[in-house]
Amino acid sequence: MSDSKGTGVPLFHSCTHPEYHPFMIDTRKITLLAEQNLEGTDLFVVDCTCSPANEIELTIDSDTSVAIDACVTLSRAIEEVLDRDEEDFSLTVMSAGIGSELRTLRQYRKLIGNSVEVLLSNGVKLLAKLDAADEQGITLSYEEKQSVEGKKRKQLVKVTRSYPFEEIKSTREWLDFK
């Protein structure tokens, strides 16, 4: 028997990559279907993504709270409209969740008056109170050490500053468990 060490080809099968579908489902279609079903409620669409394997993730939020029954109902309503014979897919409907990144203006407006953690594009992280939010950006209030005339050391001063969305990398609701 000859020593064939290192010359054989290993046999293995990888199941880590789902089957690729050349025609991904249009997320705009899913978003529109969801928005139509959520009309008249305090629920709204935050995000919709679709992988090359047609794994759809639809994220919703609410001005109050998202019940699991609302996710199930919305999932069923969307699945009724889509044709599984035409397109094979999996659909997951989920709530944005506490501490998740804010993605829509409505989410920002919901948190006005609350504490948020903002990561700016330049890498600066701010813990501040969200005072306002509009299409251009947000207004924050926080304390910052500044030089004050007549004082040797920098003093904590309350600052209110506006930031355009272009300068914001991410924003999350700040939850203080103390």
N, C-alpha and C positions, 0 to 999 in steps of 0.2 A: 504494500500500500504506500503510495507516494505521499509526501507531505505537501498538501495543497493549501497550507495556511496563507491567508491573505490573497488568494486568487479567486475565491468564490464570490459570487454576488449575493448579498443578503436579500432574503425575501421578506418583505413586510408590506403591510397595507395601512395606509393612514386614513383615519376617519375624522381627522381634525378639521378638514376643509369640506364644508357642505357642497353639494352639487351646484355648479355655476349655471345660472340662467342668463342667456344673452339679452333677454328683454326684461329689465327690471320694471316693477310696478311703479307707476308715476305717483310720487308722494303728494303732489298737488291734488290729485284725484282723491286720495285718502283724506287729506286735510279738508277738502271741500265737503266730502261726505260727513266727516266728523263735525264740522262747523254747522252744517245743516241740521244734524241730529241734536246738537247742543243749543241751538237757537231757542231763546226764551228761558234759559237756565242761567245760573251764575257760573257755569263751567265754560272753559275755553281751551283751545288748542295752544300748546306751548311749542311743540316740535314734532316732526315726523321724519323718520329715517327709514331707508330700505337698503339692505345689504344686497350684494350680487346674487345671493341665494334666495332672494325675495323674502327675507325675514324682516317684517315691518314692525317698527317700534313707534307707537303713537303716545306722546306724553301730553297729559291734560292737567289743568289746574283749575282752581275755583277762587272766587272772592271770599268764600268761607272755608269749606273743607271738601275733600273728594272722598266719597264713600266707595268701597270696593264694588258695590252693586252698580254704581254709575259706570265704572270701567267695564263690567261684564255686559251691561245693557248696550253700551256704545260698541263694544267688540262684536256682539251679535248683530247689531244693526248694520255695521259695515260689512261683515261677512255675508249677510243676506244679499247685498248688492253685488259683491264680487263673484265672478264665475270661476270656481275651482277647476272646471274642465278646460278653461281657457288659460288660466295662470295658476300654478301651484305656489302657495305662499303660506307663511305663518304670521299671525297677527298678535302682537302684545300691546294691550292698552294699559298704561300705568299713570299714576299721579306723579307730579314733579317731585314731591317729597321734601321734607324739611331739610334745609341746608343745601339744597341743590342750587346750581347756578341759575340766576335770573336770566331769562331769554326774551321776554316780551315787556313792552311798556306797561301793560296791564298788571304784570307781576310787580313791577317797580311801584306803580301807583297803589297797589294793595298794601305795600309795606311802608308807605309814608307815615312818619312818626315813630318808626321802629329803628333799632340798631342794625346796621349792615356792615359787612366786611367787603371792602373794595380793593381790588388789585389793579393798580394803574399799569398802563403799557410800559412805563419806565421802570417797573419793578417795585414801586412804593406801595406798601399795604396800609390802608386806612381803616380804622374802626370808628364809625361815625353814625350820627342820626340822619336818616334820610328825610330831608325837609320838603323836597319837591322833585317831580319827574315830568318831563315833557318829551316831545319828539327829538329835541336837540341834545338832551342830556339830563343830568341830575344835580341837585343842590344838596350839599352835605354840611352838617355842623359837627365840629369836633374840637378838642383842645390840642393846642400846639405850643411848644416852648418857643418864646420869642424874646428878643432883647427889648426891655422896657426902659425908657429914659428915667434916669435917677436910680436905677437898680443895678447892682453888680452882676447878679446872676440872671439867667433867662427865666422868665416867668411863664406859667401856663396861662394862655389866653384863648378864649373861645373864638373860633374862626368859622365863618360861613363862606363856603366857596362852591362855585359851579364847575362841573366837569362835563365836557361833551362826550358822547358815547365813543367817539374815535380814540379818546385817551383812556378808556376803561377796558381792561382785559377781561375781568370777571367781577361779578357782584353776587354775594350770598347773604341770606338772612343771618344775623349774628344771634346765636343762642347762648345765653350765659346761664350755666347750670349752678352758679354759686348761690 
